Amino acid sequence: MKTCGITTQVWLKGHNYEIAHINEMAQDGQIALIKACKEGNIEIVNALIALGAKTNVENKEGDTALTYCVKEGKTDFVEVLLKYQA
């Protein structure tokens, strides 16, 4: 299993996500990667992808992290996601 830093561990726990289930939708219908994008936390986005977060998983609205970031004009996040072939 991949490991993560303390900051990422705290973020995951604070948002009720687990590394083993990083690509699963939470009770609020959000995926961890999209939640980090919504919060503007590019450090966590990079860490989640390094831990195995898939960039093509959809949330309850049908958005992937990339489609969400494009819609919201988060160009710095779009660049990061495209780097990982979102």
Buried (B, 14 or more C-beta within 10 A) or exposed (E): EEEBEEEBEEBBEEBEBEBEEBBEBBEEEBBBBBBBBBEEBBEBBBBBBEBEBBBEBBBEEEBBBBBBBBEBEBEEBBEBBEEBEB
